């Protein structure tokens, strides 16, 4: 009896998602976890320069914005909830 040679790579499962389906699932998970989606937000020049500094530190726009929001919330809570 001859053995059938398997092709290279992972076997096809037929369960592959399209990029759109992957993004929709990711957004749904974030929203279900209490997150939010910020669409097209425009910021001024001063805020843009500050964002560039944060991006250099945190590596991405998303990480920079999240870090800034969390840090600001901690400052506000720290000064107002004594």
C-alpha positions in Angstrom: 0.0 0.0 0.0 1.4 3.4 -1.0 1.5 6.3 1.4 0.0 9.5 0.2 2.4 12.4 0.5 1.1 15.4 2.4 1.6 18.9 1.0 3.8 21.4 2.8 2.4 23.7 5.4 -0.7 23.5 7.5 -3.5 21.4 6.3 -6.6 23.2 5.0 -9.4 23.3 7.5 -11.9 25.3 5.5 -12.4 27.5 8.6 -10.3 30.5 7.4 -11.7 33.9 8.2 -11.5 36.9 5.8 -9.6 40.0 7.1 -13.0 41.7 7.5 -14.3 38.9 9.7 -11.1 39.0 11.8 -11.5 42.8 12.3 -15.2 42.5 13.2 -14.5 39.7 15.7 -11.6 41.7 17.3 -13.8 44.9 17.5 -16.7 42.8 19.0 -14.4 41.4 21.6 -13.1 44.9 22.6 -16.6 46.3 22.8 -17.8 43.3 24.8 -14.9 43.9 27.3 -16.1 47.5 27.8 -13.7 49.1 25.3 -14.6 51.8 22.7 -13.9 52.5 19.1 -12.7 55.9 18.3 -13.3 56.7 14.6 -11.8 59.7 12.8 -10.6 62.0 15.5 -8.8 65.2 14.5 -6.3 66.8 16.9 -4.4 70.1 16.7 -0.7 70.7 16.1 0.3 70.8 19.8 -1.6 67.5 20.6 0.0 66.0 17.5 3.5 66.8 18.6 2.7 65.4 22.1 1.3 62.2 20.4 4.5 61.8 18.4 6.6 61.9 21.6 4.3 59.3 23.2 4.4 57.1 20.0 8.2 57.1 20.3 8.0 55.9 23.8 5.1 53.4 23.5 5.6 52.1 19.9 2.2 52.8 18.4 -0.6 55.3 18.2 -3.0 52.9 20.0 -0.6 52.2 22.9 0.3 55.9 23.2 -3.3 57.0 23.3 -4.3 54.3 25.8 -1.3 55.2 28.1 -2.1 58.9 28.0 -5.8 58.3 28.8 -5.0 56.0 31.7 -2.3 58.3 33.1 -4.6 61.3 32.9 -7.4 59.4 34.6 -5.1 58.4 37.4 -4.0 62.0 37.9 -7.6 63.3 38.0 -8.8 60.6 40.3 -5.7 61.1 42.6 -6.4 64.8 43.0 -10.2 64.7 43.2 -10.8 61.6 45.3 -8.9 62.3 48.5 
